């Protein structure tokens, strides 16, 4: 058994196996890659570069590509060969002249002094000595201060490349000495295309809906999408369905989203709460469900007042979940608000009710109240003929009675956002 284990080739995860090796392979960052290409070709690459953005958008990959572009035996070039000694060493993380540093575990002033000391020595075999510091915002204030002068005026053979997910924590004194590039979240469409290519290369079959689902819930991070893909492939191997993806990743599929939206649009409370129960029963991620729900609501073709109200309710629930409010409670409250819209009427209908009453004072009063609550989120879809008859059959003697009748008609459920 020991001999078999030693002879077995170690599995390489998709995130490593398909890490971009050239600027052309980086997806979703066209402006950044084009700027870097121009800088390399024109010999205008800054001595200190900082990449920032959310996880999995390509910060460290870009840093390594720049290192290869500068140190490739055929370079400096925007298309490193990937075959020379320098390119291979950098790709494998074995280059003595390209030093990758984890800012979280090398954050003290002594670590900064070690960097300053090593800069005194010229590259061992490469053209440039390059320091790649990941999560640079984790360095202490003393460490940043120690590096200030070195970052501002390093030797000609030294380049600094910083990466961070939290640029707000990087001191302005450091930022002012760097060329800064923001990496955007990658769109689901671009993630989908790249995942499709990986699956074709690996000869793995996934339903198209499965790939779209992974692309959607990756939150703009290609590394997250690749890790998700690894998990579902390990679970089943071939012929992977959207249901498989939902099961493995603990996320709702599009069918569940569609059925929930149908329930709230039709004000079907039993169906809506049945879908919430399904979430709980299968231990699916509520935050991801609400996020996908918002995406779906944005595409609905329903009356604008109703659509806006739905989005307001579930976006508020999403924010509450982000702030650690009980996720299922936030979802249930938002769902109840959405279902309550069944008993609401449009602003125009409220005005028409008052027009039907030959009470000038009442019309003036209610019109002023409507203006004051112009941000009221109102739905509809109910038969109001009975309501109008009730108004006509009553003797309205004063404003107080009119107010009471309106509250009775709408069940006291006019929902204002202010």
Buried (B, 14 or more C-beta within 10 A) or exposed (E): EEEEEEEEEEEEEBBEEBBBBBBEBBBBBEEBBEBBBEBBEEEEBBBBBBBBBBEBBBBBBBBBBBBBBBBBBEBBBBBBBEEBEBBBBBBEEEBEBBBBBBBEEBBBBEBBEEBEEEBEEEBEEBBBBBBBBBBBBBBEEEBBBBBBEBBBEBEEBBBBBBBBBEBEEBEEEBBEBBBBBEBBBBEBEBBBEBBBEBBEEEEBEBBEBBBBBBBBBBBBBBBBBBBBBBEBBEEBEEEBBBBBBBBBBBBBBBEBBEBBBEBBBEBBBEBBBEBBEBBEEEEBBBBBBBBBBBEBBEEEEEBEBBBBBBBBBBBBBBEBBEEEEEBBEBBBBBBEBBBBBBBBBBBEBBBEBBEEBEBEEBBEBBBEBBEEBEEBBBBBBBEBEEBBEBBEEBEBEEBEBBBEBBEEBBEEEBBEEE
